[in-house]
Amino acid sequence: MKIAYLGTGAAEGIPAIFCSCPYCSGVRLRGGKEIRSRSQILIDGELSVEFPPDAFYHAAAGARLNEIKYVLVTHSHMDHFYAHDFILHGYKYAYGAGRLDIYGNAEVLKVFEECTRRELRADVGQTVALHEVKAFEPVFFGKWRVTPLPARHSSESPLTYCLEKDGKRILHLTDTGYPPEENFEFLQKAGGKPFDLITFDCTFLFGTGSDRHMTIEENEKIRTRLTRLGLADGNTRCVITHFSHNAEPTAEKLRRAEREYGVIAAYDGMTLEL
């Protein structure tokens, strides 16, 4: 299983588009891995977790988004679901576009309708299918089993996901604050082997968390708890991502996080194989 972290920034990106703070100003000068586009993860070239406004940039950089078959969306916020781009899935905009299935909550489906109704051609609409998903109700497509889990982020019933394919298990925990208690109860009851990979929302890194996002300390608290439940072990890879410019995620800070917490700090274009 191949996982590509195409974008690793929070909503504002890094450097934040309208920001002139010392950190963002410095990133514009330094460039490199500190530049972070909005979050998107591509798995096995066929499953995209989120579809941000930077998806065009990711495709231009080499991601073959024309080959994706499935999109999982955590919630309807623009930085995670830029629905306008789907009007380009077909017609003269995209030759040979195959079927694309999008999975998300009720608000995701509503936003898709709002954003595309003026421009979506009938023939393009036939290539894109929307599916509403709900917490704790697994969905199946291709070789995938995906279980939505409640997130703490907004009032629209946001989701995180447990993804399973070919014996590999991934727990995707962005965009969310510390998960609801019912998530741990559900995962414990469901059982299964330890996760091969956990992707953590680490928006605030070493700063102060909130109801909507997490810090590295909260990430570690989750990993410790999952380990006690037998759902994580020494072979579980833990990746931190979704960084905000407010956390000033410098190379030095990220090296400290990797050293002290044994995590992998994601950067745009990073790939892992399970």
N, C-alpha and C positions, 0 to 999 in steps of 0.2 A: 504494500500500500504506500503510495507516494502522496505526501502532503506539502503543498506549496503555500506559503504565507505571502500572498500577493501584496496585501496592504496591512499595516500594523499600527495605524494611527487612530485616534479618536475622531469625533465629528469634525473638529476644526482642522485636522491634518497638522503636520509639522513640516515647515513652519506654518503656523496658522495664517489663513489666507489674508486676514485684515489686521494682523497683529504686528506691533513694532516693539514688543518686549525684548529685553536683552538676549534671552535665549533664542527666540525666533530669528532675531536679527543676526545672531551668531551662526545659526544653522544655515541661513542663506549664504553666508560667506564660506562656511566649512563644507557644506554639501555632504556627500557620502551617505552612510547608513543612517545618519540622523534625520534625513528627509523621509517622512512617513506619509503615505497616502492612506485613504480611508480603508477600513478593515474589509478584507475578503480572503477566504481560504479556498483553495482548489484541491480536491482530493481525487486521485486517480484520473485526473483530466476530465471527469464526467460530472462531478458533484461540486457545486459552488455553495459555500456557506456565506450568505449575504450577497448582495449585488449593489455596490455603492456607486456614487457618481464618478468615481475614479476607475470604473471597470474599463472604460475606453483606454485610459492610460496603461492599465495592466495588459490589455490586449496588444497595444502598440509596443509594449516592452517585451512581448513574446508569448504571453499566455494565450493558448488556443481556445478562447471562449466560444468560438463557433462550434466546438465539439462538446460543450456541456449539455447534459441531458436533464439534470435536476438542479434546482435551486432551493435551498433551505433558508428561510428568512426568520430572524429572531423577533423582529418587531418592525413597525412601519416607518420609523424615523428615517429621514432622507439619507443619512450617511450609511444606512444598512440596506435600504431598499429604494433605489432610484428608478422608479417604475417607468418614467418617461422613455428610457432607452429601449423598452421592449416594443415600441412602435416600429423599430428598425429590424425586427426579427422576421425577415422575409421580403417579398416583393423585389424591387431592384436594389434594395438596401443590403440584402444578404442572400446570395444564391445558394441553394441547396440546404437551407436551414431545416434541420429535422425537428421533431417534436421536442418541446421544452416543457417540463412539468415544474411548477412553482408551488412550494408548500409554505404555508404561513397561517397566522391567526386570522380572525374575521376582519380585523382592521387592515391587514395587509391586502386582503382581497378588495376591500373598499377603496384603498388608496390606488391600487392598480386601475380600477374603474375610473376614478376621478382623474388620474393622470393621463390616461390613454384614450378616453372616449372621444375626444375631438379629432384625433389623428390616426387611430388604429384602423388599418385597412382590413376588410373582411378576410382576405387571404392570409394576412399576417396573423390575425386572431385565431385562425385554424391551426397554427403551429405552436401556440402557447396555451397551456391548460393550467388553471388555478385550482388548488386543493386546500380546503380549510383543515387545519389540524388542531387538536386540543391536547392539553396536558395529560400525560399518562396513558394516551391512546396511541399505540404503535402504528406506524404506517410502513408499507413494504413496496419497494420498487427496485427493479433490476435485481442485484444481489444484496441489496441493502435492507436492513431493519433499522428504523429510526424511531426513537421514543422521545417525544417532546416532554420537557420538564418546565415547571413554572420558573420564571425569573423575577427578580426584584429590580424593576427599572422604570416602569411607567404604569398608567392606569388601564392599558389596553390588553391585559393578559399577555405580556411578553413571554418569550420562551427561550430556553436553552435546549440542547439536544444530546442524547446518547446515540451514537452511531455505531453500527456493527456490520461487518462485511468480512467474509472469508476467515472467520475466527479472530479478527482484530476488533478491538473495542476502543472507541474514542469518546471522551466526555468533553463537550464543548461548553465552556462557561463564560461566554461574553454575549452580550452586554448585560451585566447584572451586578447587583450588590451581593452580599453574602446570601447564599441560597436559602430558601424557606426550609423549615424543619421537615416538611412532608417529603422533600426530595430525598433526604437521607433515609427516611423510613421506607420510601418506595424502592430505592436502590438496594437497600439491605434485604428487603423481602424478595426482590427479583433475583438477587444473587448473581452468579456468574463469575468468571475469572477476573482477575485484576485488570483495570484499564491499561491498555498499552500506551495511551497518550491522553493527557489532560491539557486543554488549552484554557488558560486563565485570563479573565479580565484583570489587568493590572494598571488601570487608568492612572491611579495616583501614586504608584510605585512606593516610595518611602514616605509619602505624605499622609494626609488624613483622609480616610474613606468617607463614604456617604451611603445613603440608601440605594443609590443607583449604580455605583461602581466600587471597585475594590483596590486594596493595597497589597503589597507583597506579604505582609504579615497575615492578612485574611486568607490569601492564597495558601500559605503554609498551614493555617488552621484547618482548612478544608482537606488538604492532602493528609494531614495527621489523622483526621477523623476517618477519611476513606480507608487509610491504612489499617486502622483499628477494626474497620468493618470487613477487611479482607478484599477491598476493592481497589487498592493501590499497593504497590510493593517496590522493592529496589529496582525493578525493571521498568517501572512506569516513568515515561518521559513527561516532564512538566514544562510547558511552554508559557511564558508570560507575553502578553501582547495588548493592543488597544491603548497605547500610551497617549496621554494628553501633554500638551506643551506646558501646562501648569505644573507638571511633575518634573520638568526639565530632565528628560531621560537621556542624559549624556552617556557617552561610552564608559566613562569611569563609574557612574552609578550602576549601569547595567552589568559591568564586570563584578561589582560588589554584590549585586543580587545573585548572580550566577555562583559566585564563590561562597557566599554565606548561606544560600538557600538551596543550592543544587538544582537550579532551574536553567532553562535555555531561554535567553532573551531574544525574541523574534525580531527580524528586520525585514524590510520589503524585499521579496524575492528569495527568502530563505526556504529551503526544502529539507524535508526529513523523509526517511523511509522506515516503515515498520515491517 
